Amino acid sequence: MSSQPTPSSLDRSGPDGAGVSVDIAIVGAGLAGTACALRLHALGYKVALIDAHAEHGEEFRAEKMGLVHLALFEKLGLDQIAKAALTPMLDNHTYRLGRLYARKDIPEYGFSYATLVNALRHAVPDDLLRITGKVTEIQRLDDDVRQLILADGTRVDARLVVVSTGLGEAIRRMAGVKRTVISRAHSLAFGFDLAGSARDYGFGTLNYYSKRFEDRYAYLTFFPIGDTMRANFFTYREMTDPFVKRFRAEPQAVLRELMPEIAPVCGGFDVAGPVSVRPVDLSVSEDYEQPGLVLVGDAFCTTCPVPGVGISRVMTDVERLCNVHIPGWLATPGMGLDKISTYYRDPVKIKTDRVGMRVSWYARRVSVGEGLVWKIRRTRNRLVRRSLLALRHAPAR
């Protein structure tokens, strides 16, 4: 492990051809990349964090997490930083078949993705090299060094390059990594705010699950972010579907048609501001095992947000890479495939990725699957839930 550099040794190089050398260069300062940088710096490594933008812009992505997700931040020593950007909530109301099915105190947290990422970025210490710029080239100098060249001439030599650019393809292509989409337009998520204060609503969070196959949605969830009641609506439609255009134009009317039972407790679905839309593909990587380079989070694979496994998958990558693998890799010379492959064969990572992909497929099929098996499962689930609802709402004797 190298000793920590002084700030003067981390001056950003310019177009004169000067450069810097680090243990790990991280390309992409989203959730995964910034978390990696903070953890590796805390472990005593010399780190460069590179991103095209000094601040993370607003982006509709993950907006809710639970205790299992927060536990991964804790393993990285980042839970207190994260908590400052989270809104805690309890009193979860779940509706199925149009009726209140369960009410539980389930600890969850709402957040703006950009606010969370920027909170982590603002926690980056002065002696961790941050570079705002665009990587234009990746070269392998020898068995132990990769060199990144930026658009302004900056050169960064690193024993290991961590690619955490999410859905961005430029760095992956430079490295020769391919992305294969295995389910295009797998799902479509809508995000919007309800009018008024979150304190005005009679619940902490509310989840309303689809009643009918033909409606082609999984569920609608309401939860607070700060004093705003936020909504995520997860559907199985494509951007070209006329439903999308209508929902963006008149979300209140559509929600009243789909779920009139909860309109009174949701302020009549009075929507404040525009509706964001995010199409989701399932994808995997190929040719990713390369000396001196490793992929984390969405740069490695993408799953669906419907089952809520995205943050677990991303932060598991970060935790295993930083806490388990990198310390061993840097303890000896070289950064060959014998080292890199141990991360991709990590049983915890493999299980998390497989579960994420499996539940992404299951959530879609059980909601809108056309085959006989899925029709039978939906019928069975509906009968079981009707019976449970009847028991719960039966008058006491």
QUIPE-V225976 format. One line per field, one symbol per residue. ss: DSSP state (~ for helix, > for strand, _ for the rest). psi: psi as a letter, one per 20 degrees, with the letter a starting at -180 (. if undefined). burial: b if it has 24 or more other C-alpha atoms within 12 Angstrom, else e. Layout:
ss = ???
psi = ???
burial = ???
//
This chain:
ss = ______~~~~________>>>>>>>>>___~~~~~~~~~~~~____>>>>>____________>>>~~~~~~~~~___~~~~~___>>>__>>>>>__>>>>>>___>>>__~~~~~~~~~~______>>>>__>>>>>>>>__>>>>>>____>>>>>>>>>______~~~~~~__>>>>>>>>>>>>>>>>>___~~~____>>>>>___~~~_>>>>>>>>>__>>>>>>>>______~~~~~~~~_~~~~~~~~_~~~_~~~~~~_>>>>>>>>>>>>>>>>___>__>>>_~~~__>_______~~~~~~~~~~~~~~~~~~~~~______~~~~~~~~__~~~~~~~~~~~~~~~~~~~~~~___~~~~~~~~~~~~~~~~~~~~~_____
psi = pqqpqqhhijppqajjiraqprgpppoolbggghggggghghijqoqpopqiphqprppobpjqrahhghhhhhhjkjhhgghhjqoqqamppppqkjqohqoqnoprpqqpggggghgggiiprhjpopporppiqpqogaijpqppprhjippopqhppooljcipighgghijpqppoinqlgrppqprqqqaqhiiqkrgqppoqqhpgiilqfrppqqqocjpoqppoprmrrhiphhgggghhmhggghhghmhhjghikkjlopparpqpoqpqpqrqqkioqpjpqqqbihgrqaqigikighggghggggggghggghhgiiqqqlahhghhhgijphggggggggggghggghghigjphrhghgggggggggghgghggghjqqq.
burial = beebbeeeebebbeeeeebbbbbbbbbbbbbbbbbbbbbbbbbbbbbbbbbbeebbeeebbbbbbbebbbebbeebbbbebbbbbbbbbebbbbbbbbbbbbeeeeebbbbbbbbbbbbbbbbbeebbbbbbbbbbbbbbeeebbbbbbbebebbbbbbbbbbbbbbbebbbeebebbbeeeeebbbbbbbbbbbeebeebbbbbbbbbbbebeebbbbbbbbbbeebbbbbbbbbbbbeeebbeebbeebbebbeebbeebbebbbbbbbeeebbbbbbbbbbbeebbbbbbbbbbbbbbbbbbbbbbbbbbbbbbbbbbbbbbbbebbeeeebbeebbbbbbeeeebeebbebbbeebbbbbbbbbbeeeeeeeebeeebeebeeeeeeeeeeee
//
